[in-house]
Amino acid sequence: MPPKKRTATTATTKAKKAKASHTATATTTADMTPKTSSRPRSARNAPVAADSTTFNAKKCASWFQSYEDPDEEGMVGPEGMEKLCSDLGIELASIEILIIAWRLGAQNMGFFKKSEWLDGMKKLQVDSTDSLAKLLPSLARIYDSPSEFKELYMFAFAFAKEEDQKSLSIEHAQGMWQILCPPDRFEHIEPFLRFIAEKHPVKVVNKDQWRSFIEFSNVVDADLAGYDESSAWPVLFDDYVAWQRAQKKQ
């Protein structure tokens, strides 16, 4: 049976709660200071799926039902998502659950449609919490594949923003940056987030600004070597560099 259409109030309320939960949890985690890894790229980081002969579609459907929203047929909602994360031993605001959402092709933060679940888990060849948990270490090696990480990073922008908005709220952007950009890989994230918190240069982050953070991190070192004033960086990054330089002079 196809998923029951959500009423406007139920969908809106649950979606906002889900986004708020992810953002609040992420923004209260420890500060991070990242730079993209200097390790050489390994072979494409495809997840090591379970043996296809062990996948059972009926078992997968029954597994979905264990997390299904009792008030919304064909949907795992925020409560089910929290239970799934708890069963997997991961945080709700973690890169692991974000990767799972990406692999499932999920469209809304805090929700998995039944069709997304069944199709995505079939591709991953997992049909139980245990089999998904065993796959997590492989999924988490995404940083070893820059191209796949970039796909995940751009997915996160669309995933976290409100459906009717073209930009990401600064609160959601901060939360997603903290989830996606660990300090040992992105040297700019700590000072960049501090700059945003102190100067409030923007209220929203557009797609170009979001994409540019990764490009900026790849090109410009922590000491700002590699920054070219003539390059067409969004003004947000020019302002960040000016702020950084002023900080270093103090």
C-alpha positions as CSV (number, residue, x, y, z in Angstrom):
1,M,0.0,0.0,0.0
2,P,1.4,3.4,-0.9
3,P,2.2,5.8,2.0
4,K,-0.8,7.6,3.4
5,K,-0.7,11.3,2.4
6,R,0.3,13.4,5.4
7,T,-2.0,16.2,6.5
8,A,-0.5,19.6,6.3
9,T,-0.5,20.1,10.1
10,T,1.0,16.7,10.9
11,A,3.6,16.9,8.1
12,T,4.7,20.4,8.9
13,T,4.8,20.0,12.6
14,K,6.8,16.7,12.5
15,A,9.1,18.0,9.8
16,K,10.0,21.1,11.8
17,K,10.5,19.1,14.9
18,A,12.8,16.7,13.0
19,K,14.9,19.5,11.5
20,A,15.0,21.3,14.9
21,S,16.1,18.1,16.6
22,H,19.0,17.5,14.2
23,T,20.1,21.2,14.3
24,A,19.9,21.5,18.1
25,T,21.8,18.3,18.7
26,A,24.5,19.2,16.1
27,T,25.0,22.7,17.3
28,T,25.6,21.6,20.8
29,T,28.4,19.2,19.9
30,A,32.0,20.0,20.5
31,D,33.5,22.7,18.3
32,M,35.2,21.4,15.1
33,T,38.1,22.7,13.1
34,P,38.5,21.0,9.7
35,K,40.6,20.6,6.6
36,T,40.0,18.1,3.9
37,S,42.1,15.0,4.4
38,S,45.5,14.9,2.8
39,R,45.4,11.2,2.5
40,P,45.5,9.8,-1.1
41,R,42.2,8.8,-2.5
42,S,41.6,5.1,-2.3
43,A,39.5,3.0,-4.6
44,R,36.0,4.2,-4.9
45,N,34.4,3.9,-1.5
46,A,31.4,1.7,-2.3
47,P,29.8,0.2,0.8
48,V,30.5,-3.5,1.3
49,A,27.0,-4.9,1.0
50,A,25.9,-8.1,2.6
51,D,25.8,-11.2,0.4
52,S,22.8,-10.7,-2.0
53,T,21.6,-14.2,-1.4
54,T,20.9,-13.3,2.3
55,F,18.6,-10.3,1.5
56,N,14.9,-11.0,2.2
57,A,12.4,-8.5,0.9
58,K,9.6,-9.7,3.3
59,K,12.0,-9.5,6.3
60,C,13.0,-6.0,5.2
61,A,9.3,-4.9,5.0
62,S,8.7,-6.4,8.5
63,W,11.8,-4.5,9.7
64,F,10.4,-1.3,8.3
65,Q,7.2,-1.9,10.3
66,S,9.1,-2.0,13.6
67,Y,10.0,1.7,13.1
68,E,6.8,2.8,11.2
69,D,4.9,5.8,12.6
70,P,1.7,4.4,14.2
71,D,-0.2,7.5,13.0
72,E,1.2,7.6,9.5
73,E,1.1,4.5,7.4
74,G,4.1,3.9,5.2
75,M,6.4,6.3,7.0
76,V,9.2,6.2,9.6
77,G,8.9,9.5,11.4
78,P,11.0,11.3,14.0
79,E,10.2,8.9,16.8
80,G,11.1,5.9,14.6
81,M,14.2,7.6,13.5
82,E,15.3,8.1,17.1
83,K,14.6,4.4,17.8
84,L,16.6,3.3,14.7
85,C,19.6,5.4,15.7
86,S,19.4,4.1,19.3
87,D,19.3,0.5,18.0
88,L,22.3,1.2,15.7
89,G,24.2,2.8,18.5
90,I,24.6,6.1,16.7
91,E,23.6,9.7,17.4
92,L,20.6,11.3,15.7
93,A,22.8,14.2,14.6
94,S,25.5,12.0,13.1
95,I,27.1,11.5,9.7
96,E,26.1,7.9,9.8
97,I,22.3,8.5,9.7
98,L,22.9,11.2,7.1
99,I,24.7,8.7,4.9
100,I,21.9,6.2,5.4
101,A,19.4,8.9,4.3
102,W,21.5,9.7,1.3
103,R,21.8,6.0,0.3
104,L,18.1,5.6,0.7
105,G,17.4,8.7,-1.4
106,A,15.3,10.2,1.4
107,Q,13.6,13.5,0.6
108,N,12.7,14.9,4.0
109,M,14.8,15.1,7.1
110,G,13.4,13.0,9.9
111,F,11.4,10.8,7.6
112,F,11.9,7.6,5.6
113,K,9.1,6.6,3.2
114,K,8.4,2.9,2.8
115,S,9.4,3.0,-0.8
116,E,12.7,4.8,0.0
117,W,13.4,2.2,2.7
118,L,12.6,-0.9,0.7
119,D,14.4,0.3,-2.5
120,G,17.4,1.7,-0.6
121,M,17.9,-1.2,1.7
122,K,17.7,-3.6,-1.2
123,K,20.5,-1.7,-2.9
124,L,22.5,-1.9,0.3
125,Q,21.5,-5.6,0.6
126,V,20.5,-5.2,4.3
127,D,17.2,-6.4,5.8
128,S,17.8,-6.0,9.6
129,T,19.2,-3.6,12.1
130,D,22.1,-6.0,12.7
131,S,23.0,-6.2,9.0
132,L,22.8,-2.4,8.7
133,A,25.0,-1.9,11.8
134,K,27.7,-4.2,10.3
135,L,27.6,-2.0,7.2
136,L,28.1,1.3,9.1
137,P,32.0,1.2,9.2
138,S,32.1,0.8,5.4
139,L,29.6,3.7,4.9
140,A,31.6,5.9,7.3
141,R,34.7,5.7,5.1
142,I,33.1,8.1,2.8
143,Y,35.9,10.7,3.5
144,D,38.3,8.4,1.6
145,S,36.3,9.1,-1.6
146,P,36.2,12.9,-2.3
147,S,33.7,12.6,-5.1
148,E,31.2,10.6,-2.9
149,F,31.7,13.0,0.0
150,K,30.9,15.9,-2.3
151,E,27.7,14.1,-3.4
152,L,26.7,13.6,0.2
153,Y,27.6,17.2,1.1
154,M,25.4,18.6,-1.7
155,F,22.6,16.1,-0.7
156,A,22.7,17.5,2.8
157,F,21.9,21.0,1.5
158,A,18.7,20.0,-0.2
159,F,17.8,17.5,2.6
160,A,18.1,20.1,5.4
161,K,16.4,23.1,3.8
162,E,12.7,23.7,3.9
163,E,10.9,22.5,0.8
164,D,9.7,25.9,-0.2
165,Q,13.0,27.7,0.3
166,K,16.0,28.0,-2.0
167,S,18.4,28.7,0.8
168,L,19.3,26.9,4.1
169,S,18.7,28.7,7.3
170,I,21.9,29.6,9.1
171,E,21.0,27.4,12.1
172,H,20.6,24.4,9.9
173,A,23.7,25.2,7.9
174,Q,25.7,25.4,11.1
175,G,24.4,22.1,12.3
176,M,25.0,20.3,9.0
177,W,28.6,21.8,8.8
178,Q,29.3,20.4,12.3
179,I,28.0,16.9,11.3
180,L,29.8,16.8,7.9
181,C,33.1,18.5,8.6
182,P,35.1,17.0,11.4
183,P,38.0,19.0,12.8
184,D,40.8,16.7,11.7
185,R,39.8,17.1,8.0
186,F,38.5,20.7,7.7
187,E,40.9,23.3,9.3
188,H,38.5,26.2,8.6
189,I,35.4,25.0,10.2
190,E,36.0,26.2,13.8
191,P,37.1,29.7,12.9
192,F,34.5,29.9,10.1
193,L,31.6,29.0,12.5
194,R,33.0,31.3,15.1
195,F,33.1,34.1,12.5
196,I,29.4,33.4,11.7
197,A,28.5,33.4,15.4
198,E,30.3,36.6,16.1
199,K,29.6,38.7,13.0
200,H,26.3,37.3,11.8
201,P,27.2,38.0,8.2
202,V,24.2,36.1,6.7
203,K,20.8,34.9,7.8
204,V,20.6,32.1,5.2
205,V,23.2,30.1,3.2
206,N,22.5,29.7,-0.5
207,K,23.6,26.8,-2.6
208,D,26.7,28.6,-4.0
209,Q,27.9,29.6,-0.5
210,W,27.3,26.0,0.7
211,R,29.2,24.5,-2.2
212,S,32.0,27.1,-1.9
213,F,32.9,26.1,1.7
214,I,34.2,22.7,0.5
215,E,36.1,24.4,-2.5
216,F,37.5,27.0,-0.1
217,S,38.7,24.3,2.3
218,N,40.4,22.4,-0.4
219,V,42.2,25.5,-1.8
220,V,43.0,27.7,1.1
221,D,45.2,26.5,4.0
222,A,44.6,27.4,7.6
223,D,47.1,30.2,7.4
224,L,45.1,31.6,4.4
225,A,47.8,30.6,1.9
226,G,46.2,29.9,-1.4
227,Y,43.6,32.6,-1.0
228,D,43.4,34.8,-4.1
229,E,41.6,38.1,-3.7
230,S,40.9,38.1,-7.4
231,S,39.1,34.8,-7.3
232,A,35.4,34.9,-7.5
233,W,34.6,33.7,-4.0
234,P,31.2,34.6,-2.5
235,V,31.5,37.8,-0.4
236,L,30.9,35.6,2.7
237,F,34.3,34.1,2.3
238,D,36.1,37.4,1.5
239,D,34.6,38.7,4.7
240,Y,35.7,35.6,6.6
241,V,39.3,36.0,5.3
242,A,39.3,39.7,6.4
243,W,38.0,38.7,9.8
244,Q,40.6,36.0,10.1
245,R,43.4,38.4,9.3
246,A,42.2,40.9,11.8
247,Q,42.1,38.1,14.4
248,K,45.7,37.2,13.7
249,K,46.9,40.7,14.2
250,Q,45.3,41.0,17.7
